Amino acid sequence: MTAKKTFTIFDHELVPEHRILSEEEKEELLKRYRVKLSQLPQIKASDPAVQALGAKPGDVIEIKRKSPTAGVYYYYRIVVED
């Protein structure tokens, strides 16, 4: 009997690094960019990356993306219900 391999979405090379911001980080982000939570791009709670993180609606996700021109840049999305 062979053991079934488990797959984590973040192991895939095309999926960038995701993390949930703390409440303090969330407030600092909103202050720094002078935006409201409703102005952030949205990501659904059913998204596989959101589910893998265990994020819930209202959480802000930081996505670390690689860019050939900028090197690394960060993208922020708020988790919303489906």
ABEGO torsion letter per residue (X at the ends): XBBBBBBBAAABAABBBBBBBBAAAAAAAAAAAGBBAAABBBBBAABAAAAAAGBBBGBBBBBBBBBAAAGBBBBBBBBBBX
